[in-house]
Amino acid sequence: MRERVRHILIKEFIQVFRDPRMRFTIFVPPLMQMILLGYAVTTDVKHVALGVHDLDHTVASRELVARFVGSGYFDVVEHPQNENAVQDSLDRSRVRAILRIPRGFQERWESGRTAPLQLLVDGTDSNTASVVLQYSSRITAQLSEKAFSERLQRRLGRPPQLGSVQLQTRAWFNENLESRLYYVPGVIAMIVTMVTLMLSSMAMVREKEMGTIEQIMVTPIRPMEFILGKTLPFALISFMDVLLISLVGIFWFQVPLRGSPLWLFFGTALYLMSTLGIGLLISSVSQTQQQVMMTTTFFYMPAVLLSGLVFPIANMPQVVQWLTFLNPMRYFLVIIRGIFLKGVGPAILWPEMLALAILGITTLWMAARQFRKTLA
């Protein structure tokens, strides 16, 4: 058995690395995707393009605008002068929000009455719109608190001697609440999934298209030996890709690796059992590379969307939440984020590791069984 698997291993390595385009595809695109997606995948909202429709033109209105700009979240890019200009700025997406200050704003504010404001937000991007509303509410609340304190001081003739409540907050694992630290490990999982699925799913189809599958059928090799010989080369290549893109995440994007690299590679090995098994299963039921590409895409997109990378699993319908238990990426995301950000190990992550082991053994067994049917 050992000799037969070794010969398959040697054949696969020679077949993969003798093609310059394959060597390029294995290593260069994952690095480029890691750098590109590492910058692109973020929910931090900064430098929001803001338009100011100021109908009051007073000291109070200018102070309000200065507070928006001074927060660092907004950049005033336009000053529309009428309703048509306001509508045009939002329609053409030149601004994300427009702050409308009505006439009499300062007069109402100084007299102690409620001074109304209006913020028009482009809601096509719901995430950005909700963050903009939060920032704006915080800024106006601070301004109202300042006005109330000054008004109370004037009436009493001295600063009010009132007690205060001080809340001290601390964010664990991500002190500055940077979304990049949350998403970059997820990008690593995405790239590893795509690479392993594409490499392994093309393996058997390439044998079919080259006509060498008939030669394999007449050999005494067993289905599991063939599966191991096809899987191990791609597993080793995937480990190299994991190492490269993890180094990019650590040294380029400054994502801390607080856990043990050994447990990271162990969790990756469990995950590769699932993805490589699924890839070989796709390859065994497909006849052409076009079928492989379509089937791989059909599996990959739901796997990403149902993994919790983009949308929280808890917000999904109950039936969909049950389906996510069959998704190996769901468990791998918990493992990779736990090791990178929290520094935890198998004492905490053993349920996810056990689930990946079960899914991996099951998919490899199904791939071997399907290959046995193909031989028959």
Protein Blocks (a to p, Z undefined) as FASTA:
>chain_A
ZZmmmmmmmmmmmmmmmpmklmmmmmmmmmmmmmmmmmmmccbdehiacddddfklpakl
mmmmmmmmmnopaccfbdcfbfklmmmmmmnopafbdcdddehklmmmmnopacdddddd
dfkbmmlmmmmmmmmmmmmmmmmmmmmmmmmmmmnopacdddddddddddehilnopakl
mmmmmmmmmmmmmmmmmmmmmmmmmmmmnopmmmmmmpcbdfklmmmmmmmmmmmmmmmm
mmmmmmmmmmmnopacfbcfklmmmmmmmmmmmmmmmmmmmmmmpcbfklmmmmmmmmmm
mmmmmnommpcfklpcfklmmmmmmpmklmmmmmmmmmmmnopafklmmmmmmmmmmmmm
mmmmmmmmmmmmmmZZ
